[in-house]
Amino acid sequence: MEIVGDNTCMTSIMPKGKVVYCRGEPRKYWLELQFVDEKNKHVTGLKVTLEYHPLATSEEVAHWGKFGYNPFNPTPPPNPPAGITDSQGLVRFDDLYWITVDVKADAQQLADEMEQRPLGLRRNPNSQPVSKNAFRPETRDKNWRSDVQEIAEPAGYKHRYVTIGELCDRLPHMEGWTDPQPPEFHFPAGRALKGTEISHEFLNKRHVIEICPFRAWVLALHDTTDYDLANGLNLGIMADLAYSAEAKNSAIDYFFRNKCQDLSVIPHFAEFPSFFHTLAVDVPFRERYLAPVYLSTTESEQPEGDTRLFIVECGAHIIVAWCGTDSLLNGLTDLSFAPKKCLSELGGVGNIHGGFLEAYKLAQQIFDPIFQRVKTSLNEGKGIKKLYICGHSLGGALALTYAAEMKNSHPVLYTYGMPRTFTRTAVQALDTVTHYRHVNDNDTVTQIPPDADLDNRFYEKWGPLGDKLGFDWSLTTAAGLGVAVRDLAFQSAGVAGKKDPYWHHGKTVIFFQAQQCVMKSRHQNVPWIGGGGSDNPAPGVVYYCNEESVKLFLVPSLNDECLNATGEHQAKFIGCLDVASLRNTFPRNTNPSLDGLLSNPLSHSMAHRYLPYIHNQVLELANPDLPMSRKEKRAEFSQEIEKGASAQGNQDEIQRNREFIALQDMLPVTLNRTRSEETGKNALIRFAAVTEEEIEFSK
């Protein structure tokens, strides 16, 4: 087929003649493009090009050939010259043909610029990559509008939300990226490197192109010796994530390399029936989490034991999360607690739980090259890169052991439901390690090994039976016997002197079931009223004690922070508590004095007993106006305390519960560091927007 005149005059995809004549000059069109980020800030100085679409696809040309039509040359006219965005982020193209165009920008310039642009507050659910999981529903919302869109469309402009991959003219250099495929969120499959299409129908208009910044999520973690609730939540989720059976289901790798790069939602970890969201902040993509390293002694070249952990690193920090008791081998490790001398790298003084030491030495031996790389990375960071360590149960004990070896790097350690690991002498040598130890009420595992002098008289008395007796004693603890009962048994066996007993390390954070006796009455026929006798009882009123209870989130060290605070920080505290009374209830290096003699192994679960309290506490403080059952129960409990005070109730109990409520009320200061920066404030707002109150089990 012969074209006479301008090639753009082709208006039919079914030519009926061999010659198409164009009469006169074709009409020309214009196009304005305005590039902004999620905060509606202009993207200036950006090199932008337009590429015309072919006038027909190769499939169409082939189809016409089947019907005897002469070949049609679908080549479009030359592309218009490139443009540069001005101070308003605007670039205009004139003299365009009525042909669909693809908008492209210089890839490296765009990537470098958008790395420095922070995310907007609200997230765009329609930017989420298509799920490859048939059982996971998509979260797209056709009615959702971004802040930029709500300004652009009423002004008569067309709006497009794109990632950099939908504008890049080629693949930019991405520091540290070695995968064969680019990051999925920023370079969506099927759309990346093809440009953003603008149909010929929408020429003669201004298009506002909102570009998602080239960022990634990292956990909000803070280098502080004070208790930090963001640390408590995020490191708690990491301790739970460490249980993932990575060889069967790569949950750890997926979390850091997919969820932490998917900017449509904040990273979360689902553990049925709960859905734990993190407090995350956005950083330049080059400061993202690198691929996590999962380590398991059972999956090494010479499988042995069952010690597991993962290590992940980003531009700001390294996280080392140790897995807790998750197998029979782990259980035997927990119960083999004959004390062994501390190695020189662990301080060289005092003793350590023998089973934990063996599990740690095994990991140290097999994974030493990787541990050395962590030290190298910290040294190269010159103090800027921070080390965070966490673990639940046995994982907490191994995390503390690792923190002891890494103490010169000043790690921040958060553990959950951990058993005693070191003896008193060793604990005292590790007082410079920042450690917050979470205890759920009367969790059994936190009560073993027993707080007794196992290093000398216990093992001198029974020798080789020491481990056997320790095993039996652990079984009695698991059956529900509390500390008081065990102490009586040790005393009766003549093991009362404590030269170097097992001690707990760190400052305690406890989820405590506080109780208040509330006197109530009921009408009942009783034989001793009115002289009626047992055969003819008279009506009367019987008074009885009804125990009201509430679960509280208590951080005793906040009182020390209150006492030492000055100025604006002091004003954030309602009031400080009596030091002697508080230390009597929450003694250092051991478990708090709890009501009753029973321990409860059901209080030990990380996913169902520890994380819900932390998750809900963050939600309560992130959105103080949100109605929550935990706040209602606490308000009711406070009322009962004051009723008991006015009714001359048990004054010791009333005073103690008042202290507990006061400690609970101090918790807002634990988010001060998160609120001190805009990124942290945004993290709390995003968290509150998507998070629901999880079920809290009272026991």
C-alpha positions in Angstrom: 0.0 0.0 0.0 1.3 3.5 -0.9 0.9 6.4 1.4 0.9 9.8 -0.2 1.2 12.7 2.2 1.7 12.6 6.0 1.8 9.1 7.4 -0.3 10.2 10.3 -3.4 10.6 8.1 -4.2 6.9 8.5 -7.6 6.8 10.2 -8.8 3.3 9.4 -7.3 0.0 10.3 -9.0 -1.6 7.3 -7.7 0.3 4.2 -9.9 -0.2 1.2 -7.5 1.1 -1.4 -3.9 0.9 -2.4 -3.4 4.6 -2.1 -4.4 6.8 0.8 -4.2 10.5 0.0 -3.8 13.1 2.7 -5.2 16.5 2.0 -3.7 19.5 3.7 -1.7 19.7 6.9 -3.0 17.4 9.7 -4.2 19.0 12.9 -1.6 19.3 15.6 -2.1 18.8 19.4 -0.4 19.7 22.6 0.3 17.9 25.9 1.3 19.2 29.3 2.8 16.9 31.9 3.3 17.9 35.5 5.5 15.6 37.7 5.0 15.6 41.5 5.7 13.4 44.4 3.2 12.0 46.9 3.4 15.3 48.9 2.6 17.3 45.7 6.1 18.6 45.6 7.3 19.4 42.0 9.9 17.2 40.4 12.1 19.8 38.6 14.9 19.4 36.0 13.7 16.0 34.9 14.5 15.0 31.3 11.2 13.7 29.7 10.7 12.1 26.3 7.6 11.0 24.3 7.5 8.0 22.1 4.7 7.6 19.5 3.0 4.2 19.3 3.2 2.3 16.0 0.2 3.1 13.7 -0.7 -0.5 13.7 0.5 -3.6 15.5 2.4 -6.4 13.8 -0.6 -8.6 14.4 -2.9 -6.2 12.6 -0.6 -5.9 9.6 -0.4 -9.7 9.4 -4.1 -10.0 9.7 -4.6 -7.6 6.8 -2.2 -9.6 4.7 -4.4 -12.6 5.0 -7.1 -10.8 3.1 -4.8 -9.7 0.2 -4.1 -6.2 1.4 -0.7 -4.8 0.5 1.7 -4.6 3.5 1.2 -1.4 5.6 4.1 0.4 7.1 3.1 1.1 10.7 6.2 3.2 11.5 5.1 6.4 13.3 6.6 9.8 12.6 9.8 10.8 14.4 9.3 11.4 18.2 9.2 15.0 19.4 12.3 16.5 21.0 12.8 15.8 24.7 11.7 18.3 27.3 12.9 19.4 30.8 10.5 20.0 33.7 10.5 23.6 35.0 10.3 24.9 38.5 6.6 23.8 38.6 7.5 20.3 37.5 5.9 21.1 34.1 6.9 20.2 30.6 4.9 21.0 27.5 5.0 19.3 24.1 3.5 21.0 21.1 2.8 20.0 17.4 1.9 16.5 18.4 0.1 14.1 16.0 -3.1 12.4 17.1 -1.2 9.2 18.2 -1.0 7.5 21.6 2.4 8.2 23.3 4.5 6.7 26.0 6.0 9.0 28.6 9.5 8.2 29.7 12.1 9.8 31.9 15.9 9.5 32.3 16.1 6.4 34.5 19.1 7.2 36.7 18.1 10.8 37.2 14.6 9.8 38.2 15.7 7.0 40.5 18.3 9.2 42.3 15.8 12.1 42.7 12.9 9.9 43.9 15.1 8.1 46.5 15.3 11.4 48.3 11.6 12.1 48.3 9.7 10.8 51.5 6.5 9.0 51.2 3.2 10.7 51.6 1.2 9.7 54.7 -1.6 7.8 53.0 -0.7 4.6 51.1 -2.2 3.8 47.7 -3.8 0.3 47.8 -4.1 0.3 44.0 -0.3 0.2 43.6 0.0 -3.2 45.3 1.5 -5.9 43.0 -0.9 -8.5 41.8 -1.1 -11.4 44.2 0.1 -14.8 43.0 -1.7 -16.4 46.0 -5.2 -17.5 45.0 -6.2 -17.5 48.7 -5.1 -13.9 49.4 -7.7 -11.3 48.4 -6.5 -8.2 46.7 -6.9 -4.9 48.5 -7.4 -2.6 45.6 -10.1 0.1 46.0 -11.5 1.8 42.9 -12.9 4.6 45.0 -9.6 5.4 46.6 -8.1 8.8 45.8 -4.7 10.1 46.7 -4.2 13.6 48.1 -2.6 14.7 44.8 -5.5 13.3 42.9 -8.1 15.1 45.0 -6.4 18.4 44.0 -5.7 17.6 40.4 -9.0 16.2 39.2 -11.3 19.1 40.4 -8.9 21.5 38.5 -9.7 19.6 35.3 -6.5 17.7 35.0 -6.0 14.0 34.4 -4.2 12.2 37.1 -1.9 9.2 37.0 -0.1 7.4 39.9 3.0 5.6 38.8 6.1 3.9 40.2 9.5 4.8 38.8 9.6 1.6 36.7 6.6 2.9 34.8 8.6 6.0 33.7 12.2 4.8 33.4 13.6 4.6 29.9 16.0 1.8 31.0 16.9 0.0 34.2 18.8 2.3 36.6 21.8 1.2 38.7 20.5 0.1 42.1 23.2 -0.1 44.7 23.6 -3.7 46.1 20.8 -5.1 43.8 22.0 -8.5 42.4 18.7 -10.2 41.5 18.0 -10.9 37.8 14.7 -9.1 38.1 14.2 -5.6 39.4 12.2 -5.0 42.6 8.6 -5.9 41.8 6.8 -3.0 43.5 8.8 -0.3 41.8 9.1 -2.2 38.5 5.7 -4.0 38.1 5.7 -6.9 35.8 4.2 -6.2 32.4 4.4 -2.4 32.8 8.0 -1.7 33.8 10.3 0.1 31.3 7.5 0.6 28.8 6.7 4.1 29.8 3.4 5.6 31.0 0.8 5.5 28.2 -1.3 8.5 27.3 -4.0 7.8 24.8 -4.4 10.1 21.8 -7.9 10.8 23.1 -6.4 12.6 26.1 -4.1 15.0 24.2 -4.8 18.7 24.6 -4.8 18.3 28.4 -2.6 18.6 31.4 -1.7 15.3 33.1 -0.5 15.3 36.7 1.8 12.4 37.1 2.2 11.5 40.8 5.4 9.4 41.2 5.8 7.0 44.1 9.2 7.7 45.8 11.9 5.1 45.3 11.9 4.0 48.9 11.6 1.0 51.2 10.4 0.2 54.6 12.6 -0.5 57.6 11.5 -1.1 61.2 11.5 1.9 63.5 14.2 1.0 66.1 15.8 3.4 68.5 19.2 3.3 70.1 18.3 4.1 73.7 19.0 2.6 77.2 15.4 3.5 78.2 12.5 1.3 77.3 11.1 2.0 73.9 7.7 0.6 72.9 8.5 0.7 69.2 11.5 -1.5 69.9 9.3 -3.8 72.0 6.8 -4.3 69.2 9.2 -4.6 66.2 11.7 -6.8 67.9 8.8 -8.9 69.3 7.5 -9.5 65.8 11.1 -10.4 64.7 11.3 -12.9 67.6 8.1 -14.5 66.4 9.2 -14.4 62.8 12.3 -16.4 63.8 10.1 -19.5 64.4 9.3 -19.7 60.6 10.3 -23.0 59.0 12.2 -21.2 56.3 13.3 -24.3 54.4 9.6 -25.1 53.8 8.1 -21.6 53.6 10.4 -18.6 53.0 8.5 -16.3 55.3 11.6 -14.5 56.6 12.9 -13.8 53.1 9.4 -12.8 51.9 9.0 -10.3 54.8 12.2 -8.4 54.1 12.4 -8.6 50.3 8.7 -8.3 49.5 6.7 -6.8 52.3 9.4 -4.3 53.2 9.5 -3.1 49.6 5.8 -3.0 49.0 4.9 0.6 49.7 1.2 0.1 49.3 0.9 -1.2 52.9 3.1 -1.2 56.0 4.9 -4.5 56.7 2.9 -7.0 58.8 3.2 -10.6 60.0 0.2 -12.8 60.2 0.1 -15.5 62.9 -3.4 -17.0 63.1 -5.6 -15.6 64.4 -3.6 -12.4 64.9 -2.3 -9.9 62.3 0.6 -7.9 63.7 1.6 -4.7 62.0 5.0 -3.2 62.4 6.0 0.4 63.1 7.9 1.1 59.9 9.6 4.2 58.4 10.5 4.8 54.8 14.1 5.2 53.7 15.9 5.6 50.4 15.9 2.3 48.5 19.7 1.9 48.8 19.2 1.8 52.6 16.7 -1.0 52.4 17.0 -4.4 54.1 19.4 -6.7 52.2 18.5 -10.3 51.7 18.2 -11.9 55.2 20.5 -14.8 56.2 18.7 -17.7 57.7 20.9 -20.1 59.8 19.9 -23.5 61.1 22.3 -26.1 62.5 20.0 -28.8 61.3 20.4 -27.6 57.7 24.1 -27.1 57.7 26.6 -29.3 55.8 26.9 -31.5 58.9 23.5 -31.3 60.6 23.7 -31.2 64.4 21.4 -29.9 67.2 18.6 -27.5 66.5 19.7 -23.9 66.8 18.1 -21.4 64.5 18.4 -17.7 63.9 18.3 -15.1 61.2 20.3 -12.0 60.5 19.2 -9.0 58.4 20.9 -5.7 57.7 19.9 -2.3 56.4 21.6 1.0 56.1 20.9 1.9 59.8 21.0 -1.3 61.7 21.5 -5.1 61.9 18.9 -7.4 63.5 19.8 -10.8 64.9 16.7 -12.8 65.9 17.1 -16.2 67.7 14.5 -18.9 67.5 13.0 -20.3 70.7 12.0 -23.8 71.8 10.4 -25.5 68.8 11.4 -29.1 68.9 12.2 -32.0 71.3 15.9 -31.2 71.0 15.2 -27.6 72.0 13.3 -28.9 75.0 16.2 -31.1 76.1 18.5 -28.1 75.8 16.2 -26.1 78.1 16.3 -28.8 80.7 20.0 -29.6 80.7 20.9 -26.7 83.0 23.9 -27.9 84.9 26.0 -24.6 85.1 29.2 -24.4 83.1 32.0 -21.8 83.4 31.5 -18.7 81.2 33.8 -18.5 78.2 36.2 -15.6 78.1 34.3 -14.0 75.2 31.2 -14.1 77.4 32.9 -12.3 80.3 35.0 -15.1 81.8 33.3 -14.9 85.2 30.4 -16.8 86.8 28.5 -19.6 85.1 26.0 -20.1 82.3 23.2 -22.6 81.7 25.0 -25.7 80.3 22.4 -26.5 77.6 22.2 -23.0 76.4 26.0 -22.8 76.2 26.3 -25.9 74.1 23.6 -24.7 71.7 25.3 -21.4 71.4 28.8 -22.9 70.9 27.4 -25.1 68.1 26.0 -22.1 66.3 29.2 -20.2 66.9 31.3 -23.0 65.5 29.2 -23.6 62.4 28.3 -20.0 61.6 31.5 -18.2 62.7 32.2 -16.7 59.2 28.8 -15.1 59.2 29.1 -13.8 62.8 32.5 -12.3 61.8 30.8 -10.5 58.9 28.3 -8.9 61.4 31.3 -7.6 63.4 32.9 -6.3 60.2 29.8 -4.5 59.1 29.4 -2.9 62.6 33.0 -1.8 62.5 32.7 -0.4 59.0 29.6 1.5 60.2 31.9 3.3 62.7 29.2 3.4 65.3 26.4 4.6 63.0 25.0 1.2 62.3 23.3 -0.3 65.4 23.0 -3.9 66.5 19.5 -5.1 67.8 19.2 -8.6 69.2 15.9 -10.4 70.2 14.5 -13.8 71.0 11.7 -15.6 72.7 12.0 -18.5 75.2 15.2 -20.4 74.5 15.8 -17.8 71.7 15.9 -15.1 74.5 18.6 -17.1 76.3 20.7 -17.5 73.2 20.1 -13.8 72.3 21.4 -12.8 75.8 24.4 -15.1 75.3 25.1 -13.5 71.9 24.7 -10.0 73.4 27.3 -10.9 76.0 29.8 -11.8 73.3 28.9 -8.6 71.4 28.8 -6.3 74.4 31.6 -4.1 73.0 29.2 -3.2 70.2 26.7 -1.9 72.7 23.7 -3.9 71.4 20.1 -3.3 72.3 18.5 -6.5 73.5 14.8 -7.3 73.9 13.7 -10.8 75.1 10.3 -12.4 75.7 9.5 -15.2 78.1 13.2 -16.2 78.5 14.5 -18.6 81.2 17.3 -17.7 83.5 20.6 -18.1 81.7 23.6 -16.8 83.7 24.4 -17.0 87.4 24.7 -13.9 89.6 28.4 -13.3 89.1 28.1 -13.4 85.3 25.0 -11.2 85.3 26.8 -8.5 87.3 29.6 -8.5 84.8 27.1 -7.8 82.0 25.4 -4.7 83.5 26.4 -2.6 80.6 24.2 -4.6 78.1 20.9 -2.8 77.5 18.3 -5.5 78.0 14.5 -5.4 78.5 13.1 -8.7 79.5 9.3 -9.2 78.9 7.4 -11.5 81.3 3.8 -12.5 80.8 2.4 -12.8 84.3 3.3 -16.2 85.7 4.9 -17.7 82.6 6.5 -21.0 83.6 9.5 -20.7 81.4 10.7 -17.5 83.1 10.8 -19.3 86.4 13.4 -21.9 85.4 16.2 -22.8 86.2 15.2 -22.3 89.8 16.7 -19.3 91.7 18.9 -21.6 93.8 22.6 -22.3 94.3 23.0 -24.9 91.6 26.7 -24.3 91.2 27.9 -25.7 94.5 25.9 -27.4 97.2 23.2 -28.6 94.8 25.6 -30.4 92.5 28.0 -31.3 95.3 25.2 -33.0 97.1 23.9 -35.0 94.2 26.8 -35.0 91.8 25.8 -36.7 88.5 22.2 -36.6 89.6 22.3 -32.8 89.3 21.0 -32.8 85.7 18.4 -35.5 86.6 17.1 -33.5 89.5 17.1 -30.4 87.5 15.0 -32.2 84.9 12.5 -33.4 87.5 12.3 -29.9 89.0 11.5 -28.5 85.6 8.7 -31.0 85.2 7.2 -29.9 88.5 7.5 -26.3 87.4 5.7 -27.1 84.2 3.0 -28.8 86.1 2.2 -25.5 87.8 4.2 -25.3 91.0 5.3 -21.8 91.8 8.5 -20.4 93.1 7.4 -20.4 96.8 6.7 -24.1 96.7 10.1 -24.9 95.1 12.0 -22.7 97.6 10.4 -24.7 100.5 11.5 -27.9 98.8 15.1 -26.7 98.4 15.2 -25.6 102.0 14.0 -29.0 103.2 16.8 -30.6 101.1 19.4 -28.4 102.8 20.1 -26.3 99.7 19.3 -22.9 101.2 22.6 -20.9 100.9 23.0 -19.1 97.6 26.6 -18.4 96.7 26.1 -18.0 92.9 22.5 -18.8 92.0 20.9 -18.4 88.6 19.8 -14.8 88.1 17.7 -13.0 85.5 19.5 -10.3 83.5 18.0 -7.1 82.3 15.1 -4.8 83.3 11.7 -6.4 83.6 8.6 -5.5 81.5 5.7 -7.4 82.8 2.1 -8.0 81.6 0.5 -8.4 85.0 -2.9 -9.6 86.0 -3.7 -7.2 88.8 -6.6 -8.1 91.2 -8.8 -6.1 93.5 -11.1 -7.6 96.1 -14.6 -5.9 95.8 -17.0 -6.6 98.6 -20.5 -7.4 97.3 -23.7 -8.5 98.9 -26.6 -10.8 98.0 -29.8 -11.8 99.7 -29.9 -15.3 101.0 -31.8 -17.4 103.5 -29.4 -18.1 106.4 -30.0 -20.1 109.5 -28.2 -17.9 112.0 -30.3 -14.8 111.3 -33.5 -14.1 113.2 -33.2 -17.2 115.4 -35.0 -19.4 112.9 -32.7 -22.3 113.1 -31.7 -24.6 110.2 -35.3 -25.8 109.8 -36.6 -22.3 109.5 -34.0 -20.0 108.1 -34.6 -16.2 108.0 -33.8 -14.0 105.0 -30.6 -12.0 105.4 -27.7 -10.4 103.5 -24.4 -12.2 102.9 -21.3 -10.3 102.0 -18.5 -11.9 99.9 -15.3 -10.9 98.1 -15.5 -10.7 94.3 -12.1 -10.5 92.6 -12.0 -7.9 89.9 -8.9 -8.2 87.6 -7.3 -6.4 84.7 -4.2 -7.1 82.6 -1.7 -4.2 82.9 1.5 -3.4 80.9 4.1 -2.4 83.5 7.6 -1.1 83.0 9.1 -0.5 86.5 12.2 1.2 85.1 10.0 4.1 83.9 9.8 5.2 87.5 13.6 5.6 87.5 13.3 7.6 84.3 10.7 9.7 86.0 12.9 10.5 89.0 15.8 11.4 86.7 13.8 13.4 84.2 13.9 17.2 84.1 12.3 20.0 82.2 10.0 19.1 79.3 10.6 15.3 79.8 9.6 15.5 83.4 6.4 17.2 82.5 5.4 14.1 80.5 5.1 12.1 83.7 2.1 12.4 85.9 4.1 11.6 89.0 6.8 9.4 90.4 6.3 6.5 92.7 7.9 5.4 96.0 11.2 3.6 95.1 11.3 1.2 98.0 7.7 0.0 97.6 8.2 -0.5 93.8 11.5 -2.4 94.2 9.8 -4.6 96.8 7.2 -5.6 94.2 9.6 -5.7 91.3 13.0 -6.9 92.7 15.9 -6.8 90.4 17.3 -9.9 88.7 14.4 -12.1 89.5 10.7 -12.4 88.7 8.2 -9.9 90.2 6.3 -11.0 93.3 3.1 -12.4 91.9 -0.1 -13.4 93.6 -0.5 -17.1 94.2 1.9 -20.1 94.0 1.0 -21.5 90.6 2.9 -21.0 87.3 1.2 -21.3 84.0 2.9 -22.8 80.9 0.0 -21.5 78.8 1.2 -18.0 79.4 4.3 -18.6 77.3 3.1 -18.3 73.7 4.8 -15.5 71.8 2.0 -15.1 69.2 -0.9 -15.5 71.6 0.3 -14.2 74.9 3.1 -11.7 74.4 2.6 -9.9 71.1 -1.1 -9.1 71.5 -0.4 -7.0 74.6 2.4 -5.1 73.0 0.5 -4.7 69.7 -2.6 -3.4 71.5 -0.6 -1.1 73.7 1.0 0.6 70.7 -2.5 1.0 69.1 -3.9 2.5 72.3 -1.1 5.1 72.4 -1.1 5.7 68.6 -4.8 6.5 68.6 -5.9 7.6 72.1 -9.4 8.3 70.9 -10.0 4.8 69.7 -12.5 2.8 71.9 -10.8 -0.3 73.2 -11.9 -3.0 75.6 -8.6 -2.9 77.4 -9.1 0.8 78.3 -12.7 0.2 79.4 -11.6 -2.7 81.7 -8.8 -0.5 83.2 -11.2 2.4 83.9 -13.6 0.0 85.6 -10.7 -1.4 87.7 -9.6 2.0 88.8 -13.1 2.8 89.9 -13.2 -0.4 92.0 -9.9 0.6 93.6 -11.3 3.9 94.8 -14.5 2.2 95.9 -12.4 -0.2 98.0 -10.5 2.7 99.5 -13.7 4.5 100.5 -15.1 1.3 102.0 -12.0 0.7 104.1 -10.8 -2.2 102.0 -7.4 -3.9 102.1 -5.1 -0.8 102.1 -2.0 -2.7 101.1 -3.8 -4.1 98.1 -5.3 -0.8 97.2 -1.9 1.0 97.4 -0.2 -1.6 95.3 -2.9 -1.4 92.6 -2.7 2.3 92.6 1.0 2.0 91.9 0.3 -0.4 89.1 -2.2 2.0 87.4 0.3 4.8 87.8 3.0 2.7 86.1 0.5 1.9 83.3 -0.2 5.6 82.9 3.5 6.3 82.4 3.7 4.3 79.2 3.1 7.3 76.7 6.7 8.3 77.3 7.9 5.1 75.7 6.9 6.4 72.3 8.6 9.8 72.8 11.4 8.9 70.4 9.0 7.7 67.8 7.0 10.9 68.0 10.1 13.1 68.0 10.5 12.8 64.2 8.0 13.2 61.4 8.8 9.7 60.1 7.9 8.3 63.4 4.7 10.3 63.7 3.7 9.0 60.3 4.5 5.5 61.3 2.1 5.8 64.2 -0.6 7.3 62.1 -0.3 4.6 59.4 -0.3 1.9 62.1 -3.4 3.2 63.8 -5.2 3.5 60.4 -4.9 -0.2 59.6 -4.6 -2.0 63.0 -7.4 -3.5 65.1 -7.4 -4.6 68.7 -6.2 -8.1 69.1 -7.6 -10.6 71.6 -5.8 -10.5 74.9 -6.0 -13.7 77.0 -6.1 -12.8 80.6 -4.1 -15.9 81.6 
